[in-house]
Amino acid sequence: MLDQHHLPRGEAIIIFVAPPWGAALDEVEGLDLRRIEPQITEIIARVGQAYPDRQILFAIQVYEKVNAESLTEGRTRLDWSMLKNLRLRCCGAKSRHSARNQRVDTLTSSSKAV
């Protein structure tokens, strides 16, 4: 899942995560981050283990509605987090899905929080 790259010491890392939602997405309950494979907490832990001496910023794409319990659970592994709703629109798109809102959950963690 993650190949370790050699980076200069002291450099921060930004990780963009767009996991497959699959069965984790329920239109009524929202996206359950605990049901995504691989789990978000597993991704955070693996990156932290691969780069224990780095500050790491995680930007994780989530659905417009997120299961609150799963979001809280994911946030416990981080120094801080912020949920930001970004409206993504595609010009000239005919699909109702292309004009649908999507969210990006930006989660930040240093290696000590992983």
Backbone torsions as a table, in degrees:
resi	resn	phi	psi	omega
1	MET	NA	-35.5	-175.1
2	LEU	-138.6	118.3	173.0
3	ASP	-91.4	135.5	179.9
4	GLN	-81.5	129.8	177.4
5	HIS	-107.7	144.3	179.4
6	HIS	-85.7	118.5	-178.8
7	LEU	-119.2	153.7	177.3
8	PRO	-58.7	144.1	-179.8
9	ARG	-58.5	143.2	176.7
10	GLY	84.5	-5.1	179.8
11	GLU	-78.9	137.0	175.1
12	ALA	-80.9	162.2	-178.9
13	ILE	-125.9	137.8	172.4
14	ILE	-112.9	124.3	-178.8
15	ILE	-113.8	120.2	174.8
16	PHE	-97.5	123.8	-176.5
17	VAL	-121.0	122.1	175.4
18	ALA	-128.6	76.7	-174.3
19	PRO	-72.2	154.7	174.3
20	PRO	-69.9	128.9	-176.1
21	TRP	-81.3	-41.4	178.2
22	GLY	47.6	-128.6	-177.1
23	ALA	-71.4	-8.1	-179.8
24	ALA	-74.1	-14.6	-177.8
25	LEU	-97.9	123.0	176.1
26	ASP	-125.7	126.8	-176.3
27	GLU	-60.0	-30.8	-178.3
28	VAL	-86.8	-51.6	-176.1
29	GLU	-80.1	-22.3	-176.4
30	GLY	93.5	-168.3	-178.7
31	LEU	-83.6	124.1	177.8
32	ASP	-97.9	105.0	-176.1
33	LEU	-63.1	-20.1	178.9
34	ARG	-74.8	-18.9	-175.7
35	ARG	-99.3	-1.3	177.0
36	ILE	-74.7	138.6	176.9
37	GLU	-117.6	122.8	-3.6
38	PRO	-71.4	154.1	-178.0
39	GLN	-64.7	146.9	179.9
40	ILE	-58.2	-42.1	180.0
41	THR	-63.2	-33.2	177.0
42	GLU	-68.5	-40.9	178.2
43	ILE	-62.0	-46.7	179.5
44	ILE	-60.2	-44.7	-179.6
45	ALA	-64.1	-43.8	-179.0
46	ARG	-64.6	-41.6	178.2
47	VAL	-65.2	-42.5	178.1
48	GLY	-61.8	-37.3	177.9
49	GLN	-70.5	-36.0	-179.3
50	ALA	-72.7	-30.0	-177.0
51	TYR	-132.1	66.2	-173.8
52	PRO	-67.7	-18.7	-176.5
53	ASP	-102.7	18.2	-175.2
54	ARG	-116.8	150.2	165.7
55	GLN	-81.8	134.9	-174.0
56	ILE	-129.2	131.6	174.0
57	LEU	-110.1	123.3	177.1
58	PHE	-104.4	127.1	171.2
59	ALA	-113.1	112.2	-172.5
60	ILE	-116.3	121.1	179.0
61	GLN	-76.9	128.2	177.7
62	VAL	-129.3	169.0	178.9
63	TYR	-74.9	163.0	-177.6
64	GLU	-60.9	-21.1	176.0
65	LYS	-126.4	124.8	-177.9
66	VAL	-118.4	136.0	175.3
67	ASN	-58.9	121.0	-173.5
68	ALA	-60.5	-42.0	-179.5
69	GLU	-62.8	-41.3	-178.8
70	SER	-69.3	-34.1	177.5
71	LEU	-67.5	-43.2	178.1
72	THR	-61.3	-43.4	179.6
73	GLU	-61.4	-43.7	178.8
74	GLY	-64.6	-37.3	-178.2
75	ARG	-68.7	-24.0	-178.9
76	THR	-64.8	-18.7	-178.0
77	ARG	-90.8	3.0	-171.6
78	LEU	-121.7	157.9	175.8
79	ASP	-69.9	-40.5	176.4
80	TRP	-160.1	163.5	178.1
81	SER	-150.7	162.1	179.6
82	MET	-148.0	134.3	176.7
83	LEU	-104.1	121.6	-177.3
84	LYS	-124.4	128.5	178.7
85	ASN	-91.6	115.6	177.1
86	LEU	-108.1	129.6	176.8
87	ARG	-88.8	117.2	179.1
88	LEU	-107.8	121.9	-179.7
89	ARG	-128.7	143.1	179.4
90	CYS	-112.0	122.5	-179.1
91	CYS	-64.3	131.8	175.5
92	GLY	74.7	4.9	-178.0
93	ALA	-75.0	140.5	-179.1
94	LYS	-99.5	-16.0	-179.7
95	SER	-77.9	137.1	178.0
96	ARG	-66.9	-23.9	-179.5
97	HIS	-72.5	-29.8	-176.8
98	SER	-71.6	-23.2	179.6
99	ALA	-98.6	2.9	-177.2
100	ARG	-73.6	145.6	175.8
101	ASN	-65.4	144.9	170.4
102	GLN	-131.3	156.8	178.6
103	ARG	-116.8	153.5	170.3
104	VAL	-121.5	121.2	177.1
105	ASP	-95.0	111.7	-177.5
106	THR	-94.8	115.3	-177.2
107	LEU	-117.3	131.0	-179.5
108	THR	-117.9	139.4	179.2
109	SER	-148.8	141.1	167.8
110	SER	-92.3	164.8	-175.8
111	SER	-60.9	-27.4	-178.5
112	LYS	-70.6	-18.9	-179.3
113	ALA	-88.9	-8.0	-175.4
114	VAL	-83.1	NA	NA
